[in-house]
Amino acid sequence: MKKALPSSLGSFIWHFLRSYKSIVAIYVGLTLLAGCWGPFNSLLIKDIINLLSSTTPKLHLLLMPAVLLVANFIIFDNFTWRSIDYLNYKYQATIKNKIISEVFDYVLGASHQFFRAI
């Protein structure tokens, strides 16, 4: 009989992702970074509104938040989501195929009495 697969969900998932540790770390880092862009944009917009609502708006103070806002929308947000999509498309199929093949190999290699007892 084949070696048993992990029984808890977390260990089952990690069993198949263990060989992709660096990719998983990059993916998690990018998703956390992508989640931070929304609040960062809100802070920049709030800062721009506060600077514009002052009695004498100074344009040189508006330059930095405006440049960051545009750079965030165009460069940073685009880069993070395109990188996340690239990692998804590149590794998702191989990881799914690995899971399917190992689970079917385990099921086909186990005796029918084992599954009847459960």
N, C-alpha and C positions, 0 to 999 in steps of 0.2 A: 504494500500500500504506500502511496506517496506521502510525503511529509505534509502534515496538516497545515492548513492556512490559518492565519490569526483569527481569533474569534471576536474580538472587539473591533468596533468600527475604526477607531483611531489607528490601531496597530495594523489593521487590514489596509487602510489607505497608505500608511507609511511604508508598509512592506513593498508596495509597488512604486512609491515615489523615492525610495531610498537611493536608487541609482541616479536620480535627477536632483540631488541636493542643491547644487548651485543654481540650476534653472528655477527650482521652487523658491529659493531665496531671492533671486532677481525678480521673479513674478510677484511675490508678496511685497517686496520693496516698491515695485512700480505701482501696484494697486494702492498701497498706502499713500504713496506720493500723489497719485491721481485723486485720491479722496481729499487731500489737503488743498488742492487747487481751488475748489469752490469757496471754502471759508476765506482763503487768501484773497480771492477776487472780491469777496464782500468787504473785507477790510480795506482793500485799495479803493473801492468805489466809495465807501464811507469817508475815507480820508480825502478823496477828491471833492466830495460834496461839502465836507467841512471847510476845505480850503476855499471853495467857490462861494460859500455862504458868508465868509468873513466880509467885513465892510470894505476892505481894500484887498482884493485877491492878488496875490503875487504869482505871476506866471512862472518864475523860476522855481518856486516851491511845488508847482503842479507838474513840472516836467518829470520828476522821478516816479511818482505814483502812476502817471499816465503811461510812461514808457514800460514800467513793470506790468501794468495791466495788459497792454497790447502784446508784450512779449509773452506773458503768461497764456493769453488766449491763443496766440498764433504758434509759438514755439514749444513751450513747456507742455501744455495740455495735449497738443498734437503729437509730440514725441512720446509721451507716456502712453497714450491710448494706442498709438500705432505699434509701440513695442509690446504692449500687452497682447494685442491682436496677433502679432507675429509669433510670440511664444505660444499662444493658444493654438494657432493653426499648425505650427511646426511640431509640437509635442503631444497634442491631445490625441491624435489618432494612434500614435505609437504606444502611448500609455494605455489607452483603451484596448488595443489589440493584445498587449501584454497581459492585462487583467483577464480578458476573455480566454486567452489560450491557457494561462495557468489554472484558472478556475475549472475549465473544461477538462484539462489534463488531470486535475485532482479528482473531479467527479467520475471521469471514465476509469481512473485507476483504482478507485475505491470499490470495495465489494458491495454487492446489493444488500447483504445482511447489515452492514453499517448504517445504511440509509433507512432500512426497515425498522431498526431499533429506535431511531429518532422519531 
